Amino acid sequence: MQIATACCLHRASTFGKSQTYSRNIALLLIGGITVETLYHSYMNEHVVHELTFLFLILLVIGRTRSLISKRVERPEDKRNLRSLAIFGAGNASSFLNDWIVIMD
């Protein structure tokens, strides 16, 4: 889940950017997820893992909303895309909540 969310964040963060910028963001995300996963595995600790996932989701939501407001011109398209983004955020929150309940 962390890797999939990091991939979404990478795509949303590097949309329309240079290849160098994209590579640097990819390296930053890979390094951060690697450190977090090693800590999570070694210490058998779930709170940091859950908070990292939540932080990634919030970053994806913020960046996606920013892309929608900057790149979409038609108001009805903006409204539909924002509704989809809210729906996705709700699903992610629901799954995260279920995951936390199951893990505890």
C-alpha positions as CSV (number, residue, x, y, z in Angstrom):
1,M,0.0,0.0,0.0
2,Q,2.9,2.3,0.8
3,I,4.5,1.7,-2.6
4,A,1.3,2.1,-4.5
5,T,0.5,5.4,-2.7
6,A,4.1,6.6,-3.3
7,C,3.7,5.9,-7.0
8,C,0.5,7.9,-7.1
9,L,2.2,10.7,-5.3
10,H,5.2,10.6,-7.7
11,R,2.9,10.8,-10.7
12,A,0.8,13.7,-9.2
13,S,4.0,15.5,-8.1
14,T,5.9,15.2,-11.3
15,F,3.1,15.8,-13.8
16,G,4.5,18.2,-16.4
17,K,7.9,18.4,-14.7
18,S,11.4,17.6,-16.1
19,Q,12.9,14.1,-16.1
20,T,15.5,15.2,-13.7
21,Y,12.9,16.5,-11.2
22,S,10.9,13.3,-11.7
23,R,14.0,11.2,-10.9
24,N,14.9,13.2,-7.8
25,I,11.4,12.9,-6.4
26,A,11.4,9.2,-7.2
27,L,14.7,8.8,-5.3
28,L,13.4,10.8,-2.4
29,L,10.2,8.6,-2.2
30,I,12.1,5.4,-2.6
31,G,14.5,6.4,0.2
32,G,11.8,7.5,2.5
33,I,9.6,4.4,2.0
34,T,12.7,2.2,2.4
35,V,13.7,3.8,5.7
36,E,10.1,3.7,7.0
37,T,9.6,0.0,6.0
38,L,12.9,-1.0,7.5
39,Y,12.0,0.7,10.8
40,H,8.5,-0.8,10.7
41,S,9.9,-4.3,10.1
42,Y,12.8,-4.1,12.5
43,M,10.9,-2.5,15.4
44,N,7.6,-4.3,14.7
45,E,5.9,-0.9,15.2
46,H,2.7,0.0,13.4
47,V,2.0,3.6,14.3
48,V,4.7,5.2,12.2
49,H,3.7,2.9,9.3
50,E,0.0,4.0,9.6
51,L,1.0,7.7,10.0
52,T,3.3,7.5,7.0
53,F,0.5,6.0,4.9
54,L,-1.9,8.7,6.1
55,F,0.6,11.4,5.3
56,L,1.1,10.0,1.8
57,I,-2.6,9.9,1.2
58,L,-3.0,13.5,2.3
59,L,-0.2,14.6,0.0
60,V,-1.8,12.8,-3.0
61,I,-5.1,14.4,-2.2
62,G,-3.6,17.9,-2.0
63,R,-1.5,17.5,-5.1
64,T,-4.5,16.1,-7.1
65,R,-6.7,18.9,-6.0
66,S,-4.0,21.4,-7.0
67,L,-3.7,19.8,-10.4
68,I,-7.5,19.9,-10.9
69,S,-7.7,23.6,-10.1
70,K,-4.7,24.5,-12.3
71,R,-5.3,22.4,-15.3
72,V,-9.1,21.8,-15.7
73,E,-10.9,24.7,-17.2
74,R,-14.6,23.7,-17.5
75,P,-16.5,24.2,-14.2
76,E,-18.6,21.0,-14.6
77,D,-15.4,19.0,-15.2
78,K,-13.8,20.5,-12.0
79,R,-16.9,19.7,-10.0
80,N,-16.9,16.1,-11.3
81,L,-13.2,15.6,-10.7
82,R,-13.4,17.1,-7.2
83,S,-16.3,14.7,-6.4
84,L,-14.2,11.8,-7.5
85,A,-11.3,13.0,-5.4
86,I,-13.5,13.3,-2.4
87,F,-14.9,9.8,-3.1
88,G,-11.3,8.5,-3.3
89,A,-10.3,10.2,-0.1
90,G,-13.3,8.8,1.6
91,N,-12.5,5.3,0.5
92,A,-8.8,5.7,1.5
93,S,-9.9,6.9,4.9
94,S,-12.3,4.0,5.3
95,F,-9.7,1.5,4.3
96,L,-7.1,3.0,6.6
97,N,-9.6,3.0,9.5
98,D,-10.4,-0.6,8.8
99,W,-6.7,-1.5,8.6
100,I,-6.0,0.2,11.9
101,V,-8.8,-1.6,13.6
102,I,-7.7,-5.0,12.3
103,M,-4.1,-4.4,13.2
104,D,-4.8,-3.4,16.8
